[in-house]
Structures are given as structure tokens and as C-alpha cells.
């Protein structure tokens, strides 16, 4: 019986050793995975004391692990975002423990960078936060690209408004079509007045004369598409006519001198 008891205890001990070894191997694999990540990974208490940071986190802030772990390390946050960050962490509850935030930080060298973080709050049995686990990355380049794109869009909008204003003050009708479809893309105010209508959604290079009721002066013949200056312009030619008559929707007519040129 004594030998059986000893054998049982040895068996239990061996199982524990195997379990411990398996756990250590699993933990090592986990640590290797965490350390190999390019994302920043950290765990910290509500007072800012860090329990863990991976190598990517250390490299990003140019600090050694011992300068962060066990220390009250808090990246500098711009004053105008302090309240926003406080509200974010206060919003993490047992019913809503995970959320994502994008904010700026001030780097040790004074540069302002953007980061995106996914934060998980860890609670004790009483519902008190005991730790945060965070995974983040730097998105400064993306933000700068977005800002540049917004600025370029605003500049283009401003230029377009200026161009449209200028076109609408010119006392000459300006009408543009796209190539190769001949679909109208621009008609300034004077062109709309002369034609009696603006851009028609169904117009193409093939039916411009029909939709805008264009005739050759002195005849009842539709203006031949192949001779219309705008159509010739689509084919890379500059052309001019002075015998085009347009019948407006209200029945009035106007004879036009038309210059067509490729753009």
C-alpha cells in the first residue's frame, strides 16, 4: 500500500511537472508572438504603472523596458485631448470593457504623432478596474495623408468655385463635352441662355444637334454632327462656323457663331 501511495504521488508530481513544462512552453510561445508583433502591446494599472510592454513599444518611445515596467509611465498628451482621453477610459465598464480610440501624443523629441489604440479594461469581482491591456499602432502617416488629401480637395473646390464664377461672368457661351462620348460636362450661364437649356443628361456626341435643336441657317436641316465645331474638337481639330441656328424650348431662335477646339 505504501509503495502504491508513493507511486501515486510520484505520478501526480510527474503530471504537475509535465503540466508546468507545457505551461512554460505555452507562455514562451505567447511571449515570442507578442514580442514579434509590430503593434505596441502593454498592460498597465489605473495609476499608470506598467506591468508589461513589448519590444515594439520600447522602440517606439526609445526607452528601455526597465524604464517603463514598474514605473508610472504616461506618454504626454496634448492639453486639448486630456479630457477626451479621460472620458474614454471612464466609458469602459464590465458591460463595455473594450473600445478603440485615436488620439495624438507628444513624443520625447517634441514631435506630435497620432496613435490608434484598442483598450480592454480588466475588472475584479467587485467591478473595479485593476488593469488595462492595450494594443496600438502609430497612424501618423495615414493622418498626414488624410490631411493633405482634405487640403488638396479644399484647394480644388476653391479653384473650381473661382473658375465657375469666372466662366459665369464671361459674356460668351462656353460649352464643353467629354471625349469620346460627347456627353456635355459644362455649360456656363451665357451658354445656357443662348441654348435655352443647360446640360442635358441624355445628350451625346451623336444626338447633340437633335437635343439642342441645332439647324443650318436658312434650312430645315439638322446641323450635321460631323460639321459641328464641338464634335470636330473631340477629334483633335479646331473648327469654326457662323451658320448654326438653335431653336430654344420657348420657340425663339438664335443664330450662333461657334468655335470648337480640343482641350
VOMI-50247 format. One record per residue: x, y, z of N, C-alpha, C in turn; residue in three letters. Coordinates in steps of 0.2 Angstrom, whole numbers, padded with zeros to 4 digits, always signed. Each point is the difference from the previous one (the first is absolute). Example, Ala and Ser with C-alpha at 12.3 -4.5 7.8 and 13.67 -1.06 7.14 Angstrom:
VOMI-50247
+0066-0028+0039-0004+0006+0000+0004+0006+0000ALA;-0002+0005-0004+0004+0006+0001-0004+0005+0003SER;
***
This chain:
VOMI-50247
+0004-0006+0000-0004+0006+0000+0004+0006+0000UNK;+0006+0000+0004+0004+0006+0001+0003+0001-0007UNK;+0003-0005-0004+0003+0000-0006-0006+0003-0005UNK;-0006-0002+0000-0005+0002-0004-0001+0008+0001UNK;+0000+0002+0006-0001+0007+0002+0006+0004-0003UNK;+0006-0002+0001+0006+0003-0002-0001+0001-0008UNK;-0001-0006-0003-0001+0000-0007-0005+0005-0003UNK;-0006+0000+0004-0005+0005-0002+0003+0007+0001UNK;+0003+0002+0005+0003+0006+0001+0005+0002-0005UNK;+0004-0005-0002+0005+0002-0005-0004+0001-0007UNK;-0005-0004-0001-0004+0001-0006-0003+0007+0000UNK;-0003+0002+0005-0003+0007+0001+0006+0005-0001UNK;+0006-0001+0003+0005+0005-0001+0002+0001-0007UNK;+0001-0006-0003+0002+0000-0007-0005+0004-0005UNK;-0006-0002+0002-0005+0004-0004+0000+0007+0001UNK;+0001+0002+0006+0001+0008+0002+0006+0003-0004UNK;+0006-0004+0000+0006+0002-0004-0002+0001-0007UNK;-0003-0006-0003-0002+0001-0007-0004+0006-0001UNK;-0005+0001+0004-0005+0005-0001+0004+0007+0001UNK;+0004+0001+0005+0004+0006+0001+0005+0001-0006UNK;+0003-0005-0003+0004+0000-0006-0004+0002-0006UNK;-0006-0003-0001-0005+0002-0005-0002+0008+0001UNK;-0001+0002+0006-0002+0006+0001+0005+0005-0002UNK;+0006-0002+0003+0006+0005-0002+0001+0000-0007UNK;+0000-0005-0004+0001+0000-0007-0006+0004-0003UNK;-0006-0001+0002-0005+0004-0003+0001+0008+0002UNK;+0002+0001+0006+0001+0007+0001+0006+0003-0004UNK;+0005-0004-0001+0006+0002-0004-0003+0001-0007UNK;-0004-0004-0003-0002+0001-0007-0004+0007+0000UNK;-0004+0001+0005-0004+0006+0001+0004+0006+0000UNK;+0005+0000+0004+0005+0005+0000+0003+0002-0006UNK;+0002-0006-0004+0004+0001-0006-0005+0003-0005UNK;-0006-0002+0000-0005+0003-0005-0001+0008+0002UNK;-0001+0001+0006-0001+0007+0002+0006+0004-0001UNK;+0006-0002+0001+0006+0004-0002+0001+0001-0007UNK;-0002-0005-0004+0001+0000-0007-0005+0005-0004UNK;-0005+0003+0004-0005+0004-0003+0003+0007-0001UNK;-0003+0003-0006+0002+0007-0001-0004+0005+0004UNK;-0006-0003+0002-0004+0005+0004+0003+0001+0007UNK;-0002+0005+0003+0002+0001+0007-0005-0004+0005UNK;+0003-0003+0004-0004-0004+0005+0002+0002+0007UNK;-0005+0001+0004+0002+0002+0007-0006-0002+0005UNK;+0002-0001+0006-0005-0001+0006+0002+0005+0005UNK;-0005+0004+0003+0002+0005+0005-0006+0001+0005UNK;+0001+0002+0006-0005+0001+0005-0003+0007-0001UNK;-0005+0001+0003-0004+0006+0000+0005+0006+0002UNK;+0005-0001+0004+0004+0006+0002+0006+0001-0005UNK;+0000-0004-0006+0005+0001-0005+0006-0005+0001UNK;+0000-0004+0005+0006-0004+0001+0000-0006-0005UNK;+0005-0001-0004+0000-0005-0005+0002-0007+0003UNK;-0004-0005-0002+0002-0007+0002+0004-0003-0006UNK;-0001+0002-0006+0003-0003-0006+0000+0004-0005UNK;+0005+0000-0004+0000+0004-0007+0004-0005-0005UNK;-0002+0000-0006+0004-0004-0005+0006+0004-0003UNK;+0004-0003-0004+0006+0003-0002-0002+0006-0005UNK;-0005-0001-0004-0003+0005-0004-0001+0007+0003UNK;-0003-0001+0006-0002+0005+0004+0006+0004+0003UNK;+0005-0004+0002+0006+0003+0002+0004+0004-0005UNK;+0000-0003-0006+0003+0003-0006-0003+0007-0002UNK;-0007+0000+0000-0003+0005-0002+0001+0006+0005UNK;+0001-0001+0006+0001+0006+0005+0007+0001+0001UNK;+0004-0005-0003+0008+0001+0001+0002-0001+0007UNK;-0004-0005+0004+0002-0001+0007+0001-0007+0001UNK;+0004-0002+0005+0001-0006+0002-0006-0003+0004UNK;+0000-0007+0000-0006-0003+0003+0000+0002+0008UNK;+0005+0000+0003+0001+0002+0007-0002+0007+0002UNK;+0000+0004-0006-0002+0007+0001-0007+0001+0000UNK;-0004-0005-0002-0007+0000+0000-0004-0005+0005UNK;+0002-0006-0001-0003-0005+0005+0002+0002+0007UNK;-0006+0000+0004+0001+0001+0007+0000+0008+0001UNK;-0001+0004-0005+0001+0007+0001-0007+0003-0002UNK;-0001+0006+0002-0006+0004-0001+0001+0003-0007UNK;+0000-0003-0005+0001+0003-0007-0006+0002-0003UNK;+0000+0006-0002-0006+0002-0004+0002+0005-0006UNK;-0001-0002-0006+0002+0004-0006-0003+0007+0001UNK;+0003+0005-0002-0003+0007+0000-0005+0001-0005UNK;-0006+0002+0003-0006+0001-0005-0001+0008+0000UNK;-0001+0002-0006-0002+0007-0001-0006+0002+0005UNK;+0001+0006+0003-0005+0003+0005-0007-0001-0003UNK;-0001+0002-0006-0007+0000-0003-0003-0007+0000UNK;+0004-0005+0000-0003-0007+0000+0000-0004+0006UNK;+0002+0003+0006+0000-0003+0006-0007-0002+0003UNK;-0005+0005-0001-0006-0002+0002-0003-0006-0004UNK;+0001+0001-0007-0003-0005-0004+0003-0007+0002UNK;+0006-0001+0001+0003-0006+0002-0003-0002+0007UNK;-0001+0004+0005-0003-0002+0006-0007-0002-0001UNK;-0004+0003-0004-0006-0003-0001+0000-0007-0003UNK;+0005-0001-0005+0000-0006-0003+0001-0006+0005UNK;+0005+0001+0005+0002-0005+0005-0006-0001+0005UNK;-0004+0006+0001-0005-0001+0005-0006-0004-0004UNK;+0000+0000-0006-0006-0003-0004+0001-0008+0000UNK;+0006-0002+0002+0001-0008+0001-0003-0003+0006UNK;-0005-0004-0001-0003-0003+0006-0001-0008-0001UNK;-0002-0003+0005-0001-0008-0001-0004-0001-0006UNK;-0005+0004-0001-0004-0002-0006+0002+0003-0007UNK;+0005+0004+0001+0004+0003-0006+0007+0001+0001UNK;+0004-0006+0001+0007+0000+0002+0005+0002-0006UNK;-0002+0000-0006+0004+0000-0005-0002+0006-0005UNK;+0005+0004-0002-0002+0006-0005+0007+0002-0003UNK;-0001+0004-0005+0006+0002-0004+0000+0008+0000UNK;+0006+0003+0000+0000+0007+0000+0006+0002-0004UNK;-0001+0006-0003+0006+0003-0004+0001+0007+0003UNK;+0006+0001+0001+0002+0006+0004+0008+0002-0002UNK;+0002+0006+0002+0006+0002-0002+0005-0001+0007UNK;+0006+0000-0001+0005+0000+0006+0006+0004-0002UNK;+0003+0003+0005+0006+0004-0001+0006-0005+0001UNK;+0004-0001-0005+0006-0004+0001+0005+0003+0004UNK;+0005-0003+0003+0006+0003+0004+0003+0005-0004UNK;+0001+0000-0007+0003+0005-0003-0004+0006-0002UNK;-0006+0000+0002-0005+0005-0001-0005-0001-0006UNK;+0002-0005-0004-0005-0001-0006-0007-0003+0002UNK;-0005+0002-0003-0006-0002+0001-0002-0005-0005UNK;-0002-0006+0003-0002-0006-0004-0007-0002+0002UNK;-0003-0004-0005-0007-0003+0001+0001-0007+0002UNK;-0004-0003+0004-0001-0007+0002-0007-0002+0000UNK;-0001-0007-0002-0006-0003+0001+0001-0006+0005UNK;-0004+0000+0005+0000-0005+0005-0006-0004+0001UNK;+0000-0006+0001-0005-0004+0003+0001-0002+0007UNK;-0004+0002+0004+0001-0001+0007-0005-0004+0003UNK;+0002-0005+0005-0005-0004+0003+0001+0001+0008UNK;-0005+0001+0003+0000+0001+0008-0001-0007+0003UNK;+0004-0001+0005+0000-0006+0004-0003+0001+0007UNK;-0005-0003+0002-0004+0002+0006+0001-0006+0005UNK;+0000+0002+0007-0001-0005+0005-0007-0002+0001UNK;-0001-0005+0005-0007-0002+0001-0004+0005+0002UNK;+0002+0006+0003-0004+0005+0002-0001+0005-0005UNK;+0002-0001-0006-0001+0005-0006+0005+0005+0000UNK;+0005+0000+0004+0005+0005+0000+0006-0001-0005UNK;+0002+0005-0004+0005-0001-0005+0007-0001+0004UNK;+0003-0006-0002+0007-0001+0003+0005+0000-0005UNK;-0001+0000-0007+0005+0001-0005-0003+0001-0007UNK;+0004+0003-0004-0002+0001-0007+0005-0004-0004UNK;-0003-0003-0006+0005-0003-0005-0002+0004-0006UNK;+0006+0002-0003-0001+0004-0006+0005-0002-0006UNK;-0003+0000-0006+0003-0001-0006+0000+0006-0004UNK;+0005+0003-0003+0000+0006-0004+0005+0000-0005UNK;-0001+0005-0005+0005+0001-0005+0000+0008-0002UNK;+0005+0002-0003+0001+0007-0002-0003+0000-0007UNK;-0005+0005+0000-0003+0002-0006+0001+0007-0003UNK;+0006+0003+0002+0002+0006-0002+0000+0001-0007UNK;+0003-0004-0004+0000+0000-0007-0007+0000-0003UNK;-0004-0004+0002-0007+0000-0003-0003+0006+0002UNK;+0000+0003+0006-0003+0006+0001+0003+0006-0004UNK;+0006+0000-0001+0003+0005-0004-0002+0000-0007UNK;-0001-0006-0003-0002-0001-0006-0008+0002-0001UNK;-0004-0002+0005-0007+0003+0000+0000+0007+0000UNK;+0004+0003+0005+0000+0008+0000+0002+0003-0007UNK;+0005-0003-0003+0003+0003-0006-0006-0001-0006UNK;-0003-0006+0001-0006-0001-0005-0006+0005+0001UNK;-0001+0001+0006-0006+0005+0002+0002+0007-0003UNK;+0007+0002+0002+0002+0006-0002+0000+0001-0008UNK;+0002-0005-0003+0000+0000-0008-0007+0000-0002UNK;-0005-0003+0003-0007+0000-0002-0003+0007+0001UNK;+0002+0003+0006-0002+0007+0001+0003+0005-0005UNK;+0006-0001-0002+0003+0004-0005-0003-0001-0006UNK;-0002-0006-0002-0003-0001-0007-0007+0003+0000UNK;-0004-0001+0006-0006+0003+0000+0000+0008+0000UNK;+0005+0003+0003+0001+0007-0001+0001+0002-0007UNK;+0005-0004-0003+0001+0002-0007-0006-0001-0004UNK;-0003-0005+0001-0006-0002-0004-0006+0006+0001UNK;+0000+0002+0006-0005+0006+0001+0002+0006-0004UNK;+0007+0001+0001+0003+0006-0004-0001-0001-0007UNK;+0001-0006-0003-0001-0001-0007-0007+0001-0002UNK;-0005-0003+0004-0007+0001-0002-0002+0007+0000UNK;+0002+0004+0005-0002+0007+0001+0003+0003-0007UNK;+0006-0001-0001+0003+0003-0006-0004-0001-0007UNK;-0001-0007-0001-0004-0002-0006-0007+0003+0000UNK;-0003+0001+0006-0007+0003+0000+0000+0007-0002UNK;+0006+0003+0001+0000+0008-0001+0002+0001-0007UNK;+0003-0005-0004+0002+0001-0007-0006+0001-0004UNK;-0001+0005-0004-0005+0001-0005+0000-0004-0006UNK;+0003-0006+0000+0000-0004-0005-0002-0007+0002UNK;-0004-0004-0004-0002-0006+0002+0006-0005+0000UNK;+0001-0004+0005+0005-0005+0000-0003-0007+0001UNK;+0001-0005-0004-0004-0006+0000+0006-0006-0001UNK;+0000-0004+0005+0006-0005+0000-0004-0007+0000UNK;+0003-0005-0004-0002-0007+0000+0006-0004+0001UNK;-0001-0006+0003+0005-0005+0001+0002-0004-0006UNK;+0006-0003+0000+0002-0004-0005+0001-0007+0002UNK;-0003-0005-0003-0002+0000-0007-0008+0000+0000UNK;-0003+0000+0005-0008+0000+0000-0003+0006-0003UNK;+0003+0006+0001-0004+0006-0002-0005+0002+0005UNK;+0000-0003+0006-0005+0002+0005+0002+0007+0003UNK;-0005+0004+0000+0002+0007+0003+0002+0000+0007UNK;+0005+0004+0002+0003+0000+0007+0000+0007+0002UNK;-0001+0005-0004+0000+0007+0003-0004+0004-0005UNK;-0004+0004+0003-0003+0006-0004-0001+0006+0004UNK;+0003+0005-0002+0000+0006+0005-0006+0004-0001UNK;-0001+0005+0004-0007+0003+0000-0002+0003-0007UNK;+0005+0003-0003-0001+0003-0007-0002-0006-0005UNK;+0003-0006+0000-0001-0005-0004-0007-0003+0001UNK;-0002+0000+0007-0007-0002+0002-0005+0005-0003UNK;+0001+0006+0000-0004+0005-0002-0001+0000-0008UNK;+0006-0001-0003-0001+0000-0008-0003-0007-0002UNK;+0001-0005+0003-0003-0007-0002-0007-0001+0003UNK;-0002+0004+0005-0006+0000+0003-0001-0006+0005UNK;+0006-0004+0001+0000-0005+0005+0008-0001+0002UNK;+0001-0004+0005+0006-0001+0002+0003-0007-0002UNK;+0003-0004+0004+0002-0006-0001-0005-0005+0000UNK;-0001-0004-0006-0006-0005+0000+0003-0007+0001UNK;-0003-0003+0005+0003-0007+0002+0001-0005-0005UNK;-0005+0001-0006+0000-0006-0005+0004+0002-0006UNK;+0003+0006+0000+0004+0002-0006+0006-0003-0001UNK;+0002-0002-0006+0007-0003-0002+0002+0003-0006UNK;+0006-0002-0002+0003+0003-0006-0005-0001-0007UNK;-0004-0006+0001-0004-0002-0006-0006+0004+0000UNK;-0003+0002+0005-0007+0003+0000+0000+0008+0002UNK;+0006+0003+0001+0000+0007+0002-0004+0004-0004UNK;+0000+0000-0007-0004+0004-0004-0007-0001+0001UNK;-0002-0006+0001-0007-0001+0002-0003+0002+0006UNK;+0004-0001+0006-0002+0002+0006+0000+0008+0001UNK;+0005+0003-0003+0000+0007+0001-0003+0004-0006UNK;-0003-0004-0005-0004+0003-0005+0004+0005-0005UNK;+0006-0003-0002+0005+0004-0004-0002-0001-0007UNK;+0000+0005-0004-0001-0001-0007+0005+0005-0004UNK;+0001-0002-0007+0004+0004-0004-0005+0006-0002UNK;+0003+0006+0001-0004+0006-0002-0003+0000-0007UNK;-0006+0002+0000-0003+0000-0007-0003-0006-0002UNK;+0000-0005+0004-0002-0007-0002-0004-0003+0006UNK;-0003-0006-0001-0004-0003+0005+0004-0007+0001UNK;+0007+0000-0002+0004-0005+0001+0004+0000+0007UNK;-0001-0006+0004+0004+0000+0006+0007+0001-0002UNK;+0004+0004+0005+0007+0001-0002+0004-0007+0000UNK;+0003-0001-0005+0004-0007+0000+0005+0000+0006UNK;+0000-0006+0003+0004-0001+0006+0007+0001-0002UNK;+0002-0003-0006+0007+0000-0002+0003+0007-0001UNK;-0005+0005-0001+0002+0007-0001+0000+0004+0006UNK;-0003-0002+0005-0001+0004+0006+0007+0001+0003UNK;+0002+0006+0002+0007+0002+0002+0001-0004+0007UNK;-0004-0002+0004+0001-0003+0006+0002-0008-0001UNK;-0003-0002-0006+0001-0007-0001+0007-0001-0004UNK;+0002+0005-0004+0006+0001-0003+0006+0000+0005UNK;-0002+0004+0005+0005+0001+0006+0001-0006+0003UNK;-0005-0005+0001+0001-0006+0003+0005-0004-0004UNK;+0001+0001-0006+0004-0004-0004+0007+0004-0001UNK;+0001+0005+0004+0007+0003+0000+0000+0006-0005UNK;-0005+0002-0003+0000+0005-0005-0003+0007+0003UNK;+0003+0005-0002-0004+0007+0001-0004+0002-0006UNK;-0006+0002+0002-0005+0001-0006-0004+0006+0002UNK;-0003+0003-0005-0004+0006+0001-0006+0001-0005UNK;-0006+0001+0002-0005+0001-0004-0004+0006+0002UNK;-0004+0003-0004-0004+0006+0002-0007-0001-0003UNK;-0002-0006-0002-0007-0001-0003-0004-0005+0005UNK;+0001+0000+0006-0004-0005+0004-0006+0004+0003UNK;-0006-0002+0000-0006+0003+0003-0002-0005+0005UNK;-0002+0002+0006-0002-0004+0005-0007+0002+0002UNK;-0005-0004+0000-0007+0001+0002-0001-0002+0007UNK;-0001+0005+0004+0000-0001+0008-0007-0003+0001UNK;+0000-0003+0006-0007-0003+0002-0006+0004+0000UNK;+0001+0007+0001-0005+0005+0000-0002+0002-0007UNK;+0003-0003-0005-0002+0001-0007+0005+0006-0003UNK;+0003+0004+0004+0004+0005-0003+0007-0003-0003UNK;+0003+0004-0005+0005-0003-0003+0006+0005+0001UNK;+0006-0003-0001+0006+0004+0000+0005-0003-0005UNK;+0004+0005-0003+0005-0003-0005+0007+0001+0004UNK;+0004-0005-0001+0006+0000+0004+0006+0000-0004UNK;+0005+0003+0002+0007-0001-0003+0003-0005+0005UNK;+0003-0005-0002+0002-0005+0005+0008-0002-0002UNK;+0004+0000+0005+0007-0002+0000+0001-0007+0004UNK;+0002-0005-0004+0002-0006+0004+0007-0001+0000UNK;+0003-0002+0006+0007-0002+0000+0001-0005+0006UNK;+0005-0005-0002+0001-0005+0005+0004+0003+0007UNK;-0002-0003+0005+0003+0002+0007+0004-0006+0002UNK;
***
